Amino acid sequence: MIADLALRPEAQRVVDDYAKDDHDRPRAIFIKTDVTDWKQLSHMFEVAHKSFGDIDIVCPGAGVFEPPFSSFWLPPGSSESRDDPYGGRYATMDINVTHPIRTTQLAIAYFMSGKGKTRASHATPKRIVHISSIAGELAALGTPMYIASKHAVRAFIYSLATLESNLGIRVNGVAPGIIKTPLWTEHPEKLRSLTEDAETWVMPEEVAEVMLAMVEKEQYPGGTVLEVGRGHRREIPLLNNAGPPFAKAGLRADQFSDTSSEIYKAVGEDSWGCAPFTF
């Protein structure tokens, strides 16, 4: 089951091809879901259970790359931002951090409830695969909320490592480099930060293969976070991490252009931040 605000054409073709409820072949369905709405997240599990009878694998994969509508450098109150100056939340953090945490809570609750055909155990294991990023190993002035969100996801995965040995629920994740997806290719404001050449991208198929291996293979126990570049895999340790090998394709530091001067100039304007001061 794919849960998102809408389907891209590639995903729509998958759903169209596998929509028929035929027990002799795979099935795919779509449910429109706003991942920042906890009620809709709960409904997502209800529909999956009703449609398939059980849930074994959950991937809280929605994420945004600090878009103009929720960016640290375009604060609440600025014309580009959709974040309410008095709302107490940022959409980027709701999507990138709060949603995977809440989805994981719901998944564990379902896995342990016995409502499906199988309750989580070592004999009937369950899987949760998160999407972090090499950004979760780095720092970047241009996208500090995105960077913080991916550090948070990686730490969250490590914190749930022992669920597998105790309950049969494996929580792990991938930390890809720059994946060639519409998150980049259909957003000119993001492409401005890249110096593109033939070696820039990690292909999405590579990341998908690693995610599948983390579900199936015993060599990736709970708490494992794998860095993924083009033709590159590396387990990221909790402590004493040396960071990404930037010589690898999709992980190179020189792929990013320096936008700091634009940021300093914007913050230097009296109107930056549109703060609702009353003094």
DAJOGI-V446983 format. One record per helix or strand of 2 or more residues. SS is the DSSP state (H for helix, E for strand). FROM is the first residue (numbers start at 1). LEN is the number of residues. Records with the same first field share a line. If there is no record, write none. Layout:
SS = FROM-LEN / FROM-LEN
This chain:
E = 2-3 / 30-3 / 57-2 / 126-6 / 169-8 / 225-5 / 232-4
H = 9-10 / 38-15 / 68-3 / 91-23 / 134-4 / 141-19 / 163-5 / 182-4 / 188-4 / 204-13 / 253-3 / 260-8
